[in-house]
């Protein structure tokens, strides 16, 4: 299988490129008529409702994609926290506020402020893990790697597409070979309980740390 490679150069790619990608340049025929949305989940009269960020409207969720969002929401629900969801689907005009035919679930988590994440639209992918804590944020500007007890690294990277939706990001820093391996597999964060649509592995000089991930706003396939 032919391997696609793309070199991301921090100094050459402007920030607005990521914003343009978020506005739909990556949309495929498979996603035609669908919209990616973020918002709050709530339950009423035995139905699951979705309220997009920044709007007062609520949509009844119809899980046409078989995402099991109801079960996922139930596993995270509690009396105090709000549930945030990142989804893709179609708004169907109906009685009242309408219906959301849900096709894909990117993540569900307990959060009251995820709608205000300033980095979301700029990111292509974000991954995190625990014991020890680590996170990777990739965008058109490069890759930011944070690890417990280590200074942040901001580096260019090479992306390899591996087939079946899998890919890896690789870079070199301080004589260390760093890779982020990503696969389209439902993943539950071991610390927060959040459900994300990608599994991830951070590999540094052969040592593997596992975690979960999701596509940012500039990559939503």
C-alpha positions as CSV (number, residue, x, y, z in Angstrom):
1,X,0.0,0.0,0.0
2,X,1.3,3.4,-0.9
3,X,2.2,5.4,2.1
4,X,1.3,9.1,2.1
5,X,3.7,11.4,3.8
6,X,3.3,15.1,4.6
7,X,5.9,17.3,6.2
8,X,4.5,20.0,8.5
9,X,6.9,23.0,8.8
10,X,6.2,25.2,11.7
11,X,7.7,28.3,10.1
12,X,5.8,28.0,6.7
13,X,2.2,27.1,7.4
14,X,0.0,30.0,8.6
15,X,-2.6,29.6,11.3
16,X,-5.5,30.4,9.0
17,X,-4.9,27.2,7.0
18,X,-6.2,25.2,9.9
19,X,-9.3,27.4,10.2
20,X,-10.0,27.0,6.5
21,X,-9.9,23.2,6.9
22,X,-12.4,23.3,9.8
23,X,-14.8,25.2,7.5
24,X,-15.2,22.2,5.3
25,X,-12.4,21.7,2.8
26,X,-11.8,18.2,4.0
27,X,-15.5,17.2,3.7
28,X,-16.0,14.1,1.7
29,X,-19.0,12.6,-0.1
30,X,-19.5,10.4,2.9
31,X,-20.1,13.4,5.0
32,X,-22.4,15.2,2.5
33,X,-25.2,16.9,4.3
34,X,-23.7,16.3,7.7
35,X,-22.3,18.8,10.2
36,X,-19.8,18.4,13.0
37,X,-21.1,20.1,16.2
38,X,-20.1,20.4,19.8
39,X,-22.5,21.1,22.6
40,X,-24.2,19.9,25.8
41,X,-26.2,16.7,26.3
42,X,-29.2,16.5,28.6
43,X,-32.2,14.1,29.1
44,X,-35.9,15.0,29.1
45,X,-39.0,12.9,28.9
46,X,-37.0,9.8,28.2
47,X,-35.2,11.4,25.3
48,X,-31.6,12.5,24.8
49,X,-31.2,16.2,23.8
50,X,-28.3,18.0,22.2
51,X,-27.8,21.8,22.5
52,X,-25.0,23.1,20.2
53,X,-22.5,25.5,21.7
54,X,-23.6,29.1,21.7
55,X,-27.3,28.4,20.8
56,X,-30.5,28.1,22.9
57,X,-32.0,25.3,20.7
58,X,-32.2,21.7,21.7
59,X,-32.4,18.8,19.2
60,X,-33.7,15.3,20.0
61,X,-31.0,12.8,19.2
62,X,-31.8,9.9,16.8
63,X,-28.8,7.6,16.8
64,X,-28.9,6.6,13.1
65,X,-25.2,5.8,13.2
66,X,-25.4,3.2,16.0
67,X,-23.0,5.2,18.1
68,X,-24.5,4.0,21.5
69,X,-24.5,7.6,22.6
70,X,-27.3,7.0,25.1
71,X,-25.4,4.3,26.9
72,X,-22.2,6.3,26.8
73,X,-23.9,9.4,28.2
74,X,-25.5,7.2,30.9
75,X,-22.2,5.9,32.0
76,X,-20.8,9.4,32.5
77,X,-23.9,11.2,33.9
78,X,-24.0,12.4,37.4
79,X,-26.0,14.9,39.4
80,X,-23.5,17.7,39.3
81,X,-21.5,17.7,36.1
82,X,-22.5,18.7,32.6
83,X,-22.0,16.4,29.7
84,X,-20.2,17.7,26.6
85,X,-20.5,16.0,23.2
86,X,-18.6,16.3,20.0
87,X,-20.7,14.7,17.2
88,X,-21.4,14.6,13.5
89,X,-24.9,14.4,12.0
90,X,-27.8,15.9,10.1
91,X,-30.3,18.4,11.5
92,X,-33.8,17.2,10.5
93,X,-36.6,19.9,10.5
94,X,-39.3,18.5,12.6
95,X,-41.9,19.6,15.2
96,X,-40.5,21.9,17.9
97,X,-36.8,22.4,17.7
98,X,-36.1,19.5,15.4
99,X,-34.1,16.3,15.4
100,X,-30.4,15.4,15.1
101,X,-29.7,12.2,13.1
102,X,-26.4,11.3,14.8
103,X,-23.9,9.6,12.5
104,X,-20.6,9.8,14.4
105,X,-19.5,10.3,18.0
106,X,-16.1,11.9,18.5
107,X,-16.2,12.2,22.3
108,X,-18.4,12.5,25.3
109,X,-17.0,13.9,28.6
110,X,-17.9,15.7,31.8
111,X,-17.3,19.3,31.1
112,X,-19.0,22.7,31.5
113,X,-16.4,24.7,29.5
114,X,-15.4,22.6,26.6
115,X,-17.4,24.8,24.3
116,X,-14.9,27.6,25.0
117,X,-11.7,25.6,24.1
118,X,-9.7,28.2,22.2
119,X,-7.4,25.6,20.6
120,X,-10.1,23.2,19.2
121,X,-10.4,24.7,15.7
122,X,-6.7,24.9,15.2
123,X,-5.9,21.2,16.1
124,X,-5.9,18.2,13.8
125,X,-5.6,15.7,16.6
126,X,-5.3,15.6,20.4
127,X,-4.2,12.7,22.5
128,X,-3.7,12.2,26.2
129,X,-2.6,9.5,28.6
130,X,-1.9,8.9,32.3
131,X,0.6,7.3,34.7
132,X,2.6,9.4,33.9
133,X,0.6,12.3,32.4
134,X,1.2,13.2,28.8
135,X,-0.5,15.0,26.0
136,X,0.0,15.7,22.3
137,X,-1.6,18.4,20.3
138,X,-1.0,18.5,16.6
139,X,-1.9,21.3,14.1
140,X,-0.8,22.9,10.9
141,X,1.8,24.8,13.1
142,X,3.5,21.6,14.4
143,X,3.2,19.2,17.3
144,X,3.2,20.2,21.0
145,X,4.2,17.4,23.4
146,X,3.7,17.8,27.1
147,X,5.0,15.2,29.6
148,X,5.0,15.2,33.4
149,X,8.2,16.7,34.7
150,X,9.5,17.6,31.3
151,X,9.5,21.0,29.4
152,X,7.0,21.3,26.5
153,X,8.3,20.5,23.1
154,X,7.1,22.3,19.9
155,X,8.3,20.4,16.8
156,X,7.6,19.9,13.1
157,X,6.4,16.3,12.3
158,X,5.9,13.8,9.5
159,X,2.5,12.1,9.1
160,X,2.2,8.6,7.7
161,X,-1.2,7.2,6.6
162,X,-1.2,3.4,7.4
163,X,-4.6,2.4,6.0
164,X,-7.9,1.5,7.8
165,X,-8.0,5.0,9.3
166,X,-4.7,4.5,11.2
167,X,-1.8,7.0,11.0
168,X,1.2,8.1,12.9
169,X,3.0,11.4,13.6
170,X,6.8,11.2,14.1
171,X,9.5,13.7,15.0
172,X,13.0,14.0,16.5
173,X,14.0,16.0,19.5
174,X,17.2,16.0,21.6
175,X,18.3,12.7,20.1
176,X,14.9,11.2,20.9
177,X,12.6,9.5,18.3
178,X,9.0,10.4,19.2
179,X,6.0,8.9,17.5
180,X,2.2,9.2,18.1
181,X,0.3,6.2,16.7
182,X,-3.4,6.6,16.3
183,X,-6.2,4.1,15.4
184,X,-10.0,4.6,14.9
185,X,-11.0,2.6,18.0
186,X,-13.4,3.6,20.8
187,X,-11.3,4.5,23.9
188,X,-12.3,5.2,27.5
189,X,-10.0,7.6,29.4
190,X,-8.7,5.7,32.5
191,X,-8.8,8.9,34.7
192,X,-11.8,11.0,33.5
193,X,-14.0,8.3,32.1
194,X,-14.5,10.3,28.9
195,X,-15.2,8.3,25.7
196,X,-13.2,9.2,22.6
197,X,-13.2,7.8,19.1
198,X,-9.4,7.2,18.8
199,X,-6.9,5.1,20.7
200,X,-3.4,6.5,20.8
201,X,0.1,5.4,21.8
202,X,3.0,7.8,22.5
203,X,6.3,6.1,21.7
204,X,9.5,7.6,22.8
205,X,12.7,5.7,22.0
206,X,10.7,2.5,22.0
207,X,8.9,3.1,25.3
208,X,5.1,3.0,24.9
209,X,2.5,5.0,26.8
210,X,-1.2,4.4,25.9
211,X,-4.1,6.8,25.9
212,X,-7.1,8.1,23.9
213,X,-7.5,10.8,21.3
214,X,-9.9,12.7,19.1
215,X,-9.7,14.9,15.9
216,X,-9.6,18.6,16.4
217,X,-11.7,21.0,14.4
218,X,-9.4,21.1,11.4
219,X,-9.6,17.3,10.9
220,X,-12.9,15.6,11.3
221,X,-12.9,12.6,9.0
